[in-house]
Every structure is written in structure tokens, then in C-alpha cells.
Amino acid sequence: MVETVHHLILHVVFILFTILLFQMFTSESDGDTRGFPVPFFLMNLVVLAVTMAFPEVYSSGYVYDFKVIPVILAFLYGGKRVGISTFFAMLVIGWFTDHVWIFLLINYAIYSMLLIPLSTWYRKLSWKSKMLLISGFYLFIPVTRSIYLLTHQETEQLLFMASSTSIIWITLILSIYLIENRLEQIRVKKELIKAEKFNVVSELAASVAHEIRNPMTTVRGFMQLLQRETLTDQQKSFIDISIQELDHAQDVINQYLSLAKPQTEEYEVFSLSETMNESVDVMTTYAVMNSIKINKNIEEDLMIRGMKLEVKQVLLNLLKNAIEAVKENGKITAAASRHHDGRMRIIVQDNGTGMPPEQLKVLGRPYYSTKEKGTGLGLTVSYQIVKRMKGEIKVESEPGVGTTFSVFFPGST
């Protein structure tokens, strides 16, 4: 038995070493394993082939190997296509390695059907919850096998099965840890790159915005003086357009300055309900001008701790974007409520043009905007404000259906 356990431990070393090699020689784009990446599938294929080619067979004919690990990893981190491909690869390998093919098909077909919905739920969980879920999922099989051995009076196998189950379970946990750690490193690096971009925008705003603002104010003043002169209708129209464009440029500069200005972090406890109502009232006139109705569903006595003026700026940005995304006679819903996790949730929903997934991925970046004259700075500022207040923004959108912005803020306590 000691020699058999020794062979199982060699399998452990091989599996963990293969995962480390995969992480060393793949790019960061492959680190996001969803979307059927070839390297991740090949990694699982190699682990499957080696573990199934050299299984540990107990004296009574029971096979113990690690093929369950690549199957679980394929579904959890590769998605449905990688998981199903790994399942069929396992059947092919099992055909050539003298496994009991029909049992392999039935058992792992059931396993795969359970893993497909489980993988979607798995990605939303915290680290500890993931460990508990997968441990319970895997250990359910050895528990049922133990019951089978007891009912068939094969107790001599129980000790070996317990030791092999422990080794396989520990290997599964270590494999998940290595992959989760890699994904966390990629996430942190992306956050650092994003923060560096914000710093570049802030430095640009601080050095240029004030210098541009002063001559623009002077030009606007002279144009207003020209309006008092005797001019043709066409000349007046040209001056009006020039003043409008100068005002638009002034708005852009103000958004740059809001990125660059130092944050005092002077928080206060204030009513989110009142702030939400005030923001909707301010934007109602703009909505009416575009034949758009704003429906309010705001709970009373919602209190948060933060920066009231900046929260109002976030709300105005979201409402303005919703109005501009909706065509005439559209509808916008502005709602605020207490979420089940204790946070305060704000929802701004429209039935406008919507956005495809590739636009959602870059939403909030400086200079990115879906509007013809937009700079993207309004959402950039909004994302920074929410993040600074330890909040969160979630966006759901579908082309032709509409967009829903959900903003979460911690409560006042």
C-alpha cells in the first residue's frame, strides 16, 4: 500500500508541475481561460493522458487515478466547450487504456451535466465558498463509494480509498489555488495599468486645462459683444454655434479638472433618497425636451456615508447618458433601494440602443465614448468616484433592448 501511495504522490507532482508550466509559457490573454483557449485544453489533455495511462489498480480491480481533476478544472475555468471537449477526450483515452468504458461514460456524463450549471455559479463565489463547494462536490463520490464497499463487505479497501481520496482532494485544492492565484495576478496587473492611465489623464488635465480655459473665456466674451452689433441672421447663427462649441469644450475641460483635482475625502452621512430625487428632478426638464419619461421608484430613508456632491455628479452623468441613449418617447427608470447584502443600490435603466459585449468591456476608460461628440470622461469620473467610496458599478446591456446601470454604495454604518 505504501508503494501505491508513493505512485499517487508522483501523479500529484506531475499535475502541479504541468499547471505551473502552463502558467509560465502562456500569455495573459490565455490566463482568462474562458472562450475555449487551445493551451488550457491541451494542458488538461496532457494530465488526462498521463493519469489514465498509469492508474493505480487495487488488488480487487478498483482503479484510482486523477482524471477527475482535469475534468473539474476544464468545466470550472474553461467553460462548457473546454469541459465537453475534455470529457470526450477522456472517453477516447479510456477506450485505448483498458478502462471500463461504459462505466466511464455513464459516471462522467452525470458528472459533466452537474458541472455545467455549477461552473456558472462557481465564478460568482468568494475564495472560501469555492473551496467548500468543490470539496463537497468531489467528496460526495468517495462517500457513496464507501457506502458501496461497506454494503458489499469489502472493508479491506476502505483504508486505501480514504488515503487516495485525501491525496486527490488535496491535489484538486492545490490546482485550484494555483489557477486562482494566476487569475488574481492578472486582475491586479490590469488594475495597475488602468490606474496608470488615469494618472496620465490627471497629469495632462492639471498641466493643460487651466491654460486653455483662460483664452477660451476671453474668446467667448468677445463673441457675446459681437452679438450686440448689427449683424445678419447668418452671422448671428455662426456666432451662436461658436459659443455653443466653446461651452462644450468648457464642459470637457471641467471633466478633466474633476479627474485631476485633489480629493479631500471628507465624508458625511447624507440621504441617498433625497440626493436621488434631486438628481432626477434636475434631469426631468432635459428628458421632457426629448419626449422621454423618467419613472421614479426610490425608497425612503436610504442613508450612505460619502461625498454628496460627487454622488450627485455620478447620478447626473448616468441619467444624462440614459436620456441621450434613448430615442423619442422612450422610458427611463431611476430606482434606489436597500440591497439584500446591506448595501444601497441605485438603478438607472433605459430602453435605448444598448451596447454589445465588446463595448461593455472598455466602458469607463478615458477617451472611450459611444457618442459622436463624447469624450468618455463623464463615466470615467463616475467610476473613480464610486470606487473611491468603496462602491461598485455593474452594467448590463443588450443591443436594441437597452442598458441597466446598477451602482452599489456601502450603507451609513
N, C-alpha and C positions, 0 to 999 in steps of 0.2 A: 504493500500500500504506500509506503514511504517513497518508493521509486516512482509510482504512478503520480503522486502529488508533485514530485520533482519535475516530471514531464509537463504537468499542468502549469507549473510556475514558469517554465521555459516559454510556453504559449503566451503567458502574461507579458513577459519581457518583449516578445516579438510584436504583440499587438500595440503596446505602448510605444515601442520604437518606431513602428510603422506610422502611427499618428504623428509623432514628432517629426519624422521625415516629411510627411505630407505638409505639415505647417511650415517647415523650413524652406521647401522648394516650390511653394505656391505663392502667387501674388495675393495682395489684399483683396482684390476683386473676387478671388476664389474663396476667400475667407467667409464671405456670405454664401453659405453652401446651398441655399435655395436656388431653384431655377435650373436644375439638372446640370451641374458642372461635371465635366468628364473626370478631372483629377479626384474629386471626392468619391465618385462611383468606383474608379479604379482602386482607390485605397481600400474600400470595403470589399472589392473583388479579391484583392490580394490576401486580405485577412481571412476571407471565407475559404479560399482555395487551400491555404496552408493549414488552417484549423480543421477543415473537413478531411484533408488528405492524411493527417496524422492525429486521429482521435484517440482517446483513451477508452479502451473497452474493458469493462469489468468481467470477472470470470463467468458470470451468468449471462453475458451477452449485452448488457446495457452500455450504450455509448454516451460518453461525456466529452463534449467539446465546447468551443466558444462561438459557434456560428450565430448564437442568439445576439451577441454583441454587435457585429456589423449590421444585422437586420434592424435592430433597435436604433442604432445611430443613423442608418440610412433614412428611416422614416422621420426621426425627430429633427435632424439637421439638414437633410437633403430634400425633404418634401415627398409628395406622393410618387412622382416619377422615378426618383432615385430609389425609393423604398421598393416599389413594384419591380423595378429592374434588378435590384439586389435579390429580391425573392425568387425571380425566375433564374437568375444566375446560380442561386443556391440549389434549385431543383436540377439544373444541368450538371453541376458539380456532384451532387448527390447520386445522380444516375451512373457516373463513372467511378465513384468511390465506394460502391457496395453498401450505401446506406439503404435502410428500408424505405423505399421511395414513396410508397403510398402513405405511410405514417408521416413522412416529411411533408408531403403535400397537404394533408388534412390539418396537421398541427400548426404549420406555419401559415396556412391560408387563414385560419382563425386568428392567429397572432397578428397577421398583417391587417385584417379587417378591423381589429381593435386598435391598432397603432395609427391608422389613418385619421380618425377623429381625435385620438389622443394627442397627436402631434400638433394639431391646431391649438388645442387648449394648453399644451405644454409651453409653447413660446410666450404665453402671456404671464406665466408664473414667475415668482421670485426664485432665487437660487435654492433656498431650503425647501421650498414647495416642490421644485423639480426633483430634488433628490428623494423626497418622500414618495412622490408619485411613481417614479421609475422603480424605486426599491419595492414598493408594494406590487407594482405590475409584474416585475420579474419574479419576486419571491412567491407569487401565487402558484407558479408552476411546480417548484420543488415541494411546496406544501401538499399539493394534490398528489404528486408522485410519492411522497412519504405515506400518505393515506393508502395509496395503492399497494405499496410494499408491505405495509402492516397487515392489510386485509388478505394478502397472498402469502403471509408467513415468510417473507424474505427480509427478515430483520438484519441479517448479516451485511446487507448493503447500506443500511441507514448511516453508519459512521462515514463511509466513503462518500456517500451522496451529500452529507452535511458539509464535509470538508471541501469537496469540489464546488458545491453551491456557493460557499463562502468565498472561494477564490474567484469564481466567475463574477459574483456580485461586486467584490472589491475592484476587479478589473473594469467592470462596467462603470462604476462610480469614478474611477481614476480617468477613464477615457472621456467621460462627460466633463470632468473638471478641466482636462487639457483643452477640449474644444471650446468650452465656455470662457476659459481664460484667454484664448486666442481671439474670440469674438469681442470680448471686453477690451482688449488691447486695440483692436481695430476701431471700436467705437470711440475710445478715448482719443486716439490719434485724429480721427475725423473731427472731434470736438475741438481739438487744439488747432487744427487747420482752419476751422470755421472762426475760432476766436482770433486767429492771426489776421484773417480777412477783415474782421470787424475793427481790429486795431489800425489796419491800413486806412480803412474808410474814416475812422475817427481822426487820425493824424491829418489826412487830406482835408477833412472838414475844418479842423481847427486852424490850419495854415492858410486856407484859401477863402473860406466863406465870408469872413469879415471884410477882406479886401474887395470882394466882388459886390458886397451889399451896398457900400457907400456910393460908388459911381452909379449903381442902378437906381438908388433913391434919387440922386440928382437928375438923372435922365427922366425919371417918371415925373418929377416936379416940373421940368421944362415942358414936357408934353401936356401936362394939365394947364400950364399957362397958354400954350398954343391953342387949346380948345376954346379959350376966351376970344381968340381972334376971329375975324370974318373969314370963314373957310367954306369950301364947297362940301356938299354932303359926302362926296367920295373921300375928301381929305380927312373929314371928321371920322369917317369909318376906319380909315387907315390908322389914325391916332388911337381910336378905341381898341382896335385889335392889338396895337403895340403895347398899350397899357395892360391889357389882359395877359399878354405873354410875359410882360415884366412881373406881373403879380404871380403868375405860375412859377416863374423862375425863383421869385422870393419864397414861395412855399417850399420849393425843393431845397433852398438854402437853409430854411428853418428846420427841415427834417435832418439835414446834415448836422446842423448845430445840436440838435437833440441827441444825436449819436455821440458827439464829441464833448458835450458839457459834463463836468464832474458831477457825480451823483452823491448827494448828501446822505442818502439812506435814512432820512428822518421819517420813520414810520409812525402812523397814527391809526387808531381804531376808528373806522367810519362805516356808515351804512352803505353796503353794496346795492341794496334795493333802491335807495334814493339816487345814487350815482347812475344806476342803470336807467331809471325813469328820466332823469335829467338828460342823459345822452340821447335817449330815444326821442324826447321832445325836441331837442336841438335839430336832429336829423329828419324829423317829420316833414318840415317845410320843404326840404330838398327832395324828399320822397314824393310828396304831393305834386311837385313841379314835374316829376317824371311819371305821374299817374301810377304810383306804386303805394300799396298799403302796408303799413308795419303793424303786425299783431303783437301785442304785449302779453306775456304770461310770467309775471315777476312776483315771486313770493315776498312777503313782508318780513322785516326784522332779520335780514341777512347781513351779518357783520363780518368784516375782514380787517386784518391789520396790514397796512401797506401805505402806498403813496397815492392819495386820492386823485390828484391832477393827472398823474401818469396812467392810472387805471381808466380814467375818463378818456384819455387820449387813445388807449387801446380800443375802447368801446366805439369811439367815433370813427377810428380807422376801419374797424370791421364792418360797421353799419354803412359807411361810405362805399366800401368795396362791394358790399352786397347790393346796394342800390345801383351802382354802375354795372354790375354783372347781370341785373335783371332787366328784361325788356319792359315795355309799357304794359300796364295792367298786371304786373307781376305781384308776388306776395313775399313778404319777409317776416320771419318770426324772430322776435327777441325775447328770450326767456332766461330766468335766473331762478335757481333752486338749490336746496341743500342736498348734496350727493350722499349716497349710502355710506361712503367711506369717511364722511365728516367734512369733506371739502365743499367749497362753494362752486357751483357750476354755472357758467354762462353759455348760452347757445345763441348763435346768430345763424339763421338758416334762410336760404333763398332758393327760388326755383328758376335760377338763371341758366347761363350757358354751361356751367360746370367745367371741370378740368380733368384731363387724362392723368393716369398714374405718374407719367414722367414729369409732368408739371408739379405734382404734389411733392415729389422728392426734393425739388430745388426751391420750394416756396419759402420765403423769408430771407433768402440770400440778397445781399446788396446788388443793385442794378438789375435784378430779375423782376419783370412785371409782365402780366398778361394784357395790360392796357397799352394802347398805342403811345400815349404820352406819359405813361407811368415810369417811375424810377425803381419801384420795389422797396423804397426806403420806409414807407409807412408800415408795411408788415415787418420789415427788419427791426424797426424801433419797437413795434408791438411785441415781437418775440423776445427782444432783450429785456423789456420791462417785465414781462411775465416770468422770464427765467430768473431775473434779479429778485423777484418776490417769491421765489421757490414754487412757482406755479407751473402749469403745463398747458400746451395748446395741441389739440388734436383736430385734424381736418379730414372730412370725408366728402368725396365729390364724385360725380358721375356725369360725363358729357351729356348735355341735353336734358338732364334731370335737375341738377342744382348742387349747391355746396353747403356744408354744415361745418361751422367753426365751433368747437367746444373748448372753452377756457376754464381751467380749474385753478382756484386760489385756496391756500390754506385758510382755515377759519380764524377767528379773532383770538382764540385761546392759545 
